[in-house]
Amino acid sequence: MLVRFQDVSKAFGAFNVVSDVSFQIQPGQKIGLIGPNGAGKTTLLNLISASGEADQGTITFASGIRIGRLEQIPNFAGDTSLVGEALRAFQHLQKQENQLREMEVAISDAPNPELLERYSKLQHEFEFGGGYSYRARTEGALLGVGFRQSQFSQSADTLSGGEKNRLALAKL
């Protein structure tokens, strides 16, 4: 089981969008949501992607599961390059990378056992999380959705609608 809904309800004001819904999604299943506007499709997707909260019932996720969601109209923050925007998917690794660099400077100035221990622990987390490969994986994902390396420095704001969707897909 990847996701399980048990008697889940969600309302917006007095309007019940989802009422007493129960289902589960198994690994390998293909799921489609079909219905008229206002039927609750987007609300269910928000609940599945944990970007919304149920008013009642329980939603259970498999241990360690990560759920990504491609928005219909991607919105990128600020004026960043195509590759810079794609790398935002790894902000946690970039933060760890910066902490490691700062610690390296501190260690070179005045090494001490406590700092070395913290550095070792952070370096292990960074490596285990893919810290030494995330840049190459990002570039591979961009190439995989049809971008050329010559486009990597292009501003994400100047992309067409289809290109923005491909960038959002690469970030996932």
Residue, then its C-alpha position, 0 to 999 in steps of 0.5 A: m500500500l502506498v496511500r490509504f484514505q479511510d473515511v476522509s472528508k474535506a469541505f470548503g466553507a459549507f460546501n462538502v467537496v469530498s465526503d467519507v471517501s475510502f480507497q487505497i493505492q497499491p504499488g504499480q496501480k494506474i489511477g485516473l480521476i475523472g469528473p466534472n468541475g467541482a467534483g473534488k479531483t484537485t482536492l483529492l490530489n492535494l490530499i494525496s500530495a500532502s499539500g492539503e489537510a483532511d477535515q475528517g478521516t485518516i490518510t496513511f502513507a507508506s513509510g519513506i514514500r515521496i510524492g511529487r506533483l506537476e502543477q498545470i501551470p508551473n510558477f518559478a520563483g525569481d529570475t533564475s536560469l533553467v538549470g538553477e531552477a531545476l536545482r531548486a529541487f535539491q535545496h536541502l542538499q545545497k544547504q548541507e553543501n554550504q554548511l560543509r564548506e563553512m565547516e571546512v573553513a572553520i576546521s582549517d582555522a582551528p580543528n577540534p574533535e567536536l567540529l570534526e565529528r559534526y562535519s563527519k556526520l553531515q558529510h555522511e548525510f550529504e553523501f547518503g542523500g545524493g549530494y555528490s551526484y545531484r547536479a549531474r542527475t539534474e542535468g541528466a533530467l533536463l536533457g532527458v526531457g528534451f533541453r539542450q545543454s546550450q539552454f541551461s543558462q537561459s532564464a526560466d522566465t523566458l521559456s514557453g509554456g511547454e518548456k516550463n512544463r518540461l522543466a517542472l517535470a525535470k524538477l520532479 
